[in-house]
């Protein structure tokens, strides 16, 4: 298991602070293992908000990560490494804000 700070692998780590909230931001993720780039939309994180169901529990242990209240799991299409992204979605403002915290790979 390896941990990466979100700034190491994501092009942005904060979503929802745009002036035009009808525009959904696309951010890129670069696999730290093979360098393959994946694109995520803001709605991908919102769709999995408050998710606590893991499909990689046998490979990636669950950990408590600060203010993170959600995680998103996927397999890199390049090297097939299992990945979990810990993030938080907060609804205290007029629009939801998402903060990507840390990335865990097998």
C-alpha positions in Angstrom: 0.0 0.0 0.0 1.3 3.5 -0.9 -0.1 6.9 0.0 0.2 10.0 -2.2 -0.8 13.5 -1.4 -3.5 14.7 -3.8 -1.3 17.4 -5.2 1.2 14.8 -6.5 -1.4 13.0 -8.7 -4.3 15.4 -9.4 -4.2 18.6 -11.5 -6.6 20.2 -8.9 -7.5 19.3 -5.4 -10.4 21.7 -4.7 -13.7 21.8 -6.7 -16.8 23.9 -6.4 -15.1 27.3 -6.0 -15.7 28.4 -9.6 -17.8 31.5 -10.4 -20.0 29.8 -12.9 -21.5 26.8 -11.1 -23.2 25.5 -14.3 -19.7 24.6 -15.6 -18.5 21.2 -14.3 -14.7 21.2 -14.0 -12.7 18.4 -15.5 -9.5 17.4 -13.6 -6.8 15.0 -14.5 -5.3 12.2 -12.4 -1.8 10.8 -13.3 -1.2 7.2 -12.2 1.9 7.3 -10.0 2.7 3.7 -11.1 2.5 3.9 -14.9 1.9 7.6 -15.7 -1.5 6.9 -17.4 -3.8 9.9 -17.3 -7.5 9.7 -16.3 -10.0 12.5 -16.5 -12.6 13.1 -13.8 -15.5 15.4 -13.7 -16.8 17.2 -10.6 -19.9 15.1 -10.8 -17.9 11.9 -10.4 -17.0 13.0 -6.9 -20.4 14.2 -6.1 -22.0 10.9 -7.3 -19.8 9.0 -4.8 -20.2 11.5 -1.9 -20.3 9.8 1.5 -19.4 6.5 0.0 -18.1 4.0 2.5 -18.5 0.8 0.5 -15.3 -0.6 -0.7 -14.7 -3.1 -3.5 -10.9 -3.4 -2.8 -11.1 -3.9 1.0 -9.0 -7.0 0.8 -6.2 -5.1 -1.0 -6.5 -1.5 0.5 -7.2 -1.2 4.2 -9.6 1.5 5.2 -8.1 4.4 7.1 -9.4 7.6 8.7 -8.2 10.6 6.8 -8.7 13.9 8.5 -11.8 15.6 7.0 -12.4 13.1 4.3 -16.0 11.7 4.4 -16.0 9.9 1.1 -13.8 7.8 -1.2 -13.8 6.8 -4.9 -12.2 3.6 -6.1 -11.0 2.5 -9.5 -8.5 0.4 -11.4 -6.0 2.2 -13.6 -6.7 1.1 -17.2 -2.9 1.2 -17.9 -1.3 -0.9 -15.2 -4.5 -2.3 -13.4 -3.3 -1.0 -10.0 -6.2 -0.6 -7.6 -6.6 3.0 -6.4 -8.7 4.7 -3.7 -9.1 8.5 -3.6 -10.1 10.0 -0.2 -12.0 13.3 -0.4 -14.6 15.4 1.4 -17.8 16.9 0.1 -19.2 19.8 2.1 -22.6 21.4 1.6 -22.3 24.4 3.9 -22.1 26.9 1.1 -24.7 27.6 -1.6 -22.9 25.0 -3.8 -21.1 21.9 -2.7 -17.3 22.0 -2.4 -15.0 19.0 -2.8 -11.5 18.7 -1.4 -9.4 15.8 -2.5 -7.2 14.7 0.4 -5.0 11.7 -0.3 -4.7 8.8 -2.8 -4.0 5.2 -1.8 -2.7 2.5 -4.2 -2.0 -1.2 -3.7 
